[in-house]
Amino acid sequence: APFVLYGAGSHSARLIPRLGDKAQHIAAVVDGNANLHGKRFGDWTVQAPGALPDYAGLPIVISSFRAEQAIARSLRERLQAPRLVLLYG
């Protein structure tokens, strides 16, 4: 099923190859770092968190080890009932 990948850093760069065929289900890559917005990340263009409402209803996989909980808190505050997938918590 399609999902949004939140995080366009080294964690995601290591995660995507491990997803194998499931990587084709990534609908968007989103990151809070404004320096990455509009840049290519593999087959995707990194979008700002403001784009998340465009993907309402899709699960958001948080691809970060250190900032996972902070990102999850922020997304829960900003979005109505987001479906978050936490890899570590």
C-alpha positions in Angstrom: 0.0 0.0 0.0 1.3 3.6 -0.6 2.9 5.5 2.2 4.8 8.7 2.9 8.4 8.5 4.0 9.2 11.3 6.5 13.0 11.9 6.4 15.4 12.4 3.6 18.7 11.8 5.4 21.2 9.0 5.7 18.7 6.8 7.6 16.3 6.9 4.7 19.2 6.4 2.2 20.0 3.1 4.1 16.3 2.2 4.5 15.1 2.4 0.9 17.4 -0.3 -0.5 16.2 -2.6 2.3 12.6 -2.1 1.3 13.2 -3.8 -2.0 10.0 -3.8 -4.1 8.1 -2.0 -1.3 10.0 1.2 -2.2 7.8 1.6 -5.2 4.9 2.3 -2.8 6.5 5.5 -1.5 4.1 8.2 -2.5 6.2 11.1 -1.3 9.4 11.9 0.7 8.9 14.7 3.2 11.5 16.4 5.5 11.4 19.3 7.9 14.8 20.5 6.7 14.1 23.5 4.4 17.6 23.0 2.8 16.3 19.7 1.3 13.0 20.9 -0.1 12.8 20.6 -3.8 16.0 18.5 -4.0 16.0 15.0 -5.5 16.2 12.0 -3.1 16.4 8.9 -5.3 13.3 8.8 -7.5 11.5 11.5 -5.4 11.6 15.2 -4.8 11.8 16.2 -1.2 8.7 18.1 0.0 8.0 20.3 3.0 5.8 19.0 5.8 3.1 21.4 4.5 2.5 18.9 1.6 1.3 16.2 4.0 -2.4 17.1 3.8 -2.1 16.2 0.1 -1.5 12.6 1.2 -4.2 12.5 3.9 -5.1 8.9 4.8 -1.7 7.5 3.8 0.5 6.1 6.6 3.6 8.2 7.4 6.7 6.1 8.0 9.1 8.1 10.2 12.7 7.4 9.0 14.8 8.7 11.8 16.4 7.1 14.8 17.3 10.1 17.0 14.4 12.4 16.1 11.6 9.8 15.7 9.7 10.7 18.9 10.0 14.5 18.3 8.8 14.1 14.7 5.9 12.0 15.8 4.9 14.6 18.4 5.1 17.4 15.9 3.0 15.5 13.3 0.4 14.5 15.9 0.0 18.2 16.9 -0.2 19.5 13.3 -2.3 16.8 11.6 -5.6 15.3 12.5 -5.2 11.6 13.4 -2.1 10.8 11.3 -1.3 7.2 10.8 2.3 7.1 12.0 4.6 4.1 11.6 7.4 4.3 14.2 10.4 2.1 13.4 11.9 2.3 16.9 9.2 3.2 19.4 
